[in-house]
């Protein structure tokens, strides 16, 4: 701290009692001080700015020193403050340009579709591959000649998916030819991808870590990780057993931590990889009756976004992240879910094949996030800016406030029927 102490020419009796807001303290410098009554509010400061000869008062001579309150005043270096401020301002304008450029590039992708990358020969792990979206993802990656590693808790359904993948591989077995030096044709053996199946309960971290070790030993390092496995309890909160709530949170959210911890270290070492989180629109905005499911998907999205920032901070530009947030998909998971019948034709449940094809386009073009349909982007934005009561009004208009109630009623009836049969 440097105090302005060159005031020896003025005595205490000569010093006026008023506190000036600004004064000159040394040749070529302007000192601006806060009045003393601000000292109780904020830390007082004196900012010293260099003056040119043209900016000085009078004939260029430094004005006489004026008394001021100096106790506890922080005097900033007269050269460093302007330089730092100029650097911050310059960096701020660069950030604005980068933001504008990001808008331009994003808009350009709507006009010129980016080229899809090749995943041929790359090892792709898919959790929850035995049914639903996981099975469709496996078939799509098989068509692109990826080596598939299928995880599911159900061995039979997982093997059924693997058989479908093998059939796709068989259909892709076409000989590749090249010209011989003498003008003949020679067949070139093509790479034959394989499919591996593992029974794994992603809700148990010991199972995840041991299965991941088997994959590294038997297949190799993983290039793509698709966290797809998910469950839903299908109960109102006060009727849902604690065990089912814990199961939903563990499978839909905690498992992402464990699979990522198992495969990310090697991706970071090689600076190569792609992690895909299959979440839900219910991880962006919620509805009544599925508190555990919404909480788990909100958690999965929060984990994904934080991990994305961490990878960016580590400057590993070879590792990509893609977040998939589909609207209600017609896989049977939420069978019976209905919005207002007059609105439903405009927002019908998504066809699973369409949903996966949209997600594949995003994955193969390294798109950070994909919401299907695109109106989900608007709904998420409106949720962020509208008052809660306005959101409630919109939910009631769309019939989204109780859209899960028919689904919950069907699940409850089915469970009662099963209990009755078991009792018989």
N, C-alpha and C positions, 0 to 999 in steps of 0.2 A: 504494500500500500504506500502510495506516494502522496503526501499532504502538501498543499500549497502553503509554504511557510515563509514566503518572501514578503511579509507585510510589516517589516520593521519600521517603515516610514510613518506608520499611523499609530497613535497612542490610543489607550482604552477610552480616554475622555473624548477623543475626536471621532470615535466610531459611532455612526448612527445606529439607532435601535431597530431600524427596519431591515428586513431580509430581502435582498434583491433576488430576482429570478434568474438573472444572468449577469456575468461580469467578465472582464478581461483580467487574467492572472499573470500572463507572461507574454513576452514579445512573440507575435505570430501565432498565438493560440487563443481560442474562444472557449470559456468555461461556462457551462450551463448547470446550475444547481437547483434542486428542488427546494422550495421554501421549507422553513423549519417545521411548520405545522403538518407537513407530510411525513415527518419522521416517525410519528406514531402509527402510521398506516403501512408504509413500505420502507425497505432499506434505502437510505438516501444515497444518491450517486452524483458524481461530477463527471461529465463527459467532456473531454478535451478534444477539440477539432482544430487542425491546422488552418491558418488563414494565409492567404496570399497578400502581397503588398497592396493589391487593388481592393482587397476586402477590408483593410484596416480603416479605422475611423480617422477623420481629420486629415492631417498632413502625412499620415503614415507612421507617426510616432505612437508608441503603445500608450493607451490611456492610463491614468494613475490607478493604482490598485484600489479596489473597493472591498470593504470588510464583508465577511460572510461567515456563516456558521459552518465550522469544519469538523466538529466532533462526530466521529463515526462515518464520515463521508468516504466512499470508495472512489478513488481517482483512476480511471482507466487509461491505459497507454494511448497516447495521441496518435500513434501510427498504426497500431494493431486493430483498433476498433473499426475504422473505416474499411480496412482491407478485408477483415473477416465478414463484415456486413456485405461488402461487394461480392465476395465469394458465395455467400449464402443466396443473395439475390440472383446471381448468375446461375447457380445450381438450381434454384427454383424455376427459372425460365427454361432450363434444360429439361426439368421434370415435366413441365407443361408441354413442351414439344414432344416428349416421349409418350405422354398420355394421348395427345392428339394423333400421333403416329400409330398408336395401338388401336385407336378407333378406325383409322384409315385401313390398316391391315385387316382388321376384323370385318370391315365392310367389303373389302376386296374379296374375301373368301366366299362371300355370298354370290359374287359374280364369277370368279375364277376358282373352281374347286381345286383345293390343294391335292397333290399327288399322294396316293396311299403308299405307305412304306411296306416293305416285304417282311413277313414273319416266317418265311420258309426255313425249316430247320431249327427254329428257336423253340426253347422249352417253355411251355405255357402251363401253369398250374391253375386249375379252376376248382374252387370249393363249391360244394352243393351241386355237383355236376350230374347227379342222378335223375334230375327232373327239372321242369320249368325252364327258366332262363338259362340256368347252368348247362343244361343239355343242348339248348340252341346255340349257346356260345361255343360249346365244344364242336358242334357240326360246322359252324362258320370258320373257326380256326383250322379245322381239318381240311376244309376246301382250300385253305391257303397254305397247306403243307406244313403246319406247325407240329412239333412233337408235343403230344398232349399228356398231361398228368392229371388224372381225374380223382378228386377227393369227394367222398360222400359217406355218410353214416350207414346208408343202406347198400349193402354189397350187391344185391340182385339188381336194383335199378341202376347202379353204377356200371355194372357189366353190360346192361342193356344199352346204355349210352356208348360204351366202348365198342360194342358190336356195330352200332350205327356209324361210328367213326371209322372202323375198319372197312366197312362197305364203301364209304366215301374215298378212303385211301385206294381201295381196289379200282374204283372207277377212274381215279386219277393216274393209274399206272399206264402211261402211254410212252412208248420208246422215243427217245430223243436222238436225232441223227445229225451227223456232221459230214462234210465232204472230206474224203481222203486226199492225200497229196496227188494221187494219180487220177483223181476225178471220180472215184467210187464213193460209196456211202457206207458209213460205219455207225453202228448203233453205240450210243453212249449210255452207260448205266446211270439212271437218275437216282437222286437221293430218295430213299424210302422212309417216310416218317413213321413213327410208331406211337402207340397209345399205351399208357400204363395206368392201372387202377389201384387205388389204395383206400382201405376203409379207415376213415378218420373222423372222430368226433371233435369238431373244431371248438366245441364248448369246454373241452378239457385241454389245458395248455400242455400237459405232459404228452397227450396224444399228438398235438400239433408239432411239438419239437421233435419227438421220436420219428414221426412220419416224414418231416422235413429232412431229417438226417438220412433216412432211407432213400429219399428222392435224390439227394446229392450223391449218395454212394452208387445208386443203381442207374440213374439217368444222367446226372450232371448238374451244372449250375442253372438256375432258373432265370429266364429272361423276362417273362411276363407273369405277373401274379394277379389273378382275378378273384377278389374277395366278394363272392356272390351268395354264399350260404345265408339263409335267413329263416326265421320261424315267427309265428304269431300265436299268442295264447288263445285269443278269441273269447275273452271274458271282460265284463265290466270290472273296473278297478276293485271295488269292494267285494266282488265275488271271485276274484282271481287268486288262486293259491300263491303264496310267496315263492314257492319253488318254480312255478311257471314264469313269474315275473323275472326271477333271477336267470332262468334259462333263456328268456328272450333277450335280456341285456347281454348275457355272455356270448350267445351265438351271433347276434346281430351287430355287436359293437366290440366287446373285449377280444373276440377272435381275431379281429383286424390287427390288434396290437401284436398278438402272438405270431401270426403268419408273417407280418412285416418284420418283426425282430428276427425271425428265422431266415429270411431271404434277403433282406435289405443290405446287411453288411457286405456281402459279395458284390452286390450291385454298386455300392459305393466304391469298393475297391477297383472294380472294372470301369466305373463311370458309364454303366450301361444297364438299362432295365426299364420296365414300365409297370406301374402299379395301378390297377383299376378297382375302384370302389363302386359296387352296385348298391346304391342306397335307394331312396324313394322320394317322391314329392312330399310325403309325410315327414320327411326330415327337414323340409324347408318351411312348411306350414302344417298345422295339426288339425285334428277333428276330434269329436267326442267318442269315447268308448274304447279307444285303443291307446291309452296313455303309455303303456309299457313299450308298445311297438314304436310309437312316435319318439319317445325318449331315446330308444336304442338307435334309431335312424338319425336323430339330431346328433347323438354322440358320434356315430360313424362319420357324419359329414364334418363335424368339428375336428375329429382326429385327422381326417383326410386333408382338410385345409391347413391345419397346423403343420402336418408332415410336409405338405407342398412348400410352405414357407421355409421350413428347416432345410429342405433340399436346395432351394434357391439360395439360401444364406450360405450353404456350404459350397456353392458355385459348381455343383455337379450337373452340368447342362446335358449330360447324356442320359439322365434318368427323368422319365416323364410320368406325370400323374393325370389320370382321367377320372372324373366323378360322373356317375350315371344316375340321373334322377328321373325315373319314369313316373307318369301318372298311373292310375289303377290299371294293372295288366291282367288280361283275362287268362290267368293260369289256374284258377280255381282256389288260389290262396285266400282271396276275399270273396268267395262265392256268396252272392246275395246282396252285396253292397250296391246301393242304388242312390242316385241323386234325384232331384225333381224330374218327373217323367217328361215334362215339357222341355227341359234343358238337356236331358240325356242324349238326344240325337246330335247335339252340338259337342258334347263331351262324352262320347261312348268309351267303354273300357278299351284299352289298347290291344291290338293284335300282337301276340308275343313275338312273332316273326318280324313284324315291322319294328317293334321296339328294339330287338337285338340288331337288326340291320342298321338302324340309326346309331346305335351305340358302337357298332363295329366301324362305321365311317369315322366317328369321333376318335376312336382308339387308334386307328391306322393313320390318321392325320395329326396325331398328338394334340388333339383338342382338350383343353383343361376340364371342360364341363359340358355335359349335354343334358338338356331337359326335353322330355317328350310328353306331349306336344309342346310347341314353342310358347303357347299361351302361359305355360307354367312360369316362364321368366317374368311375365307381366304380373301374374298373381303374387309371386314372391316380392317383386318390387313394391306393389301396392300394399302388401302386408307390412312393409318396412316404414311406410310414410303415413298410412291411415290410422286414425284413432281406433282403439279396440272396439268401441261400440259400432263404428262404421263397418268393421270387419264382421262383427256379429250379424249386422243387418244383411250384408252380402251373403254370408253363409246361409241364413234363413231363406233368402230369396232363391238361392241355388239348390237348397235342400241338402247342403253339405254338412249342416250342423248335426244331423242325425243319420247320415248316409250309412254308417256302420251298424246301425241298430238291427236291420234285417239280417245282416251277416252274423251278428252276435246271437240273435234269436235262433237261427239255423244251427249254429254250433252247439248251443245249449240243448236244443231238441235232439240233435244227433248224439250228444253225450248221454242224455237221459235214456235214449233208446238202447245205447250200448250197455249202459248199466242195468237196464231192465233185462236185456238178453243174457247178460252174465249172471244175473240173479236167478233167472230161470234155469 
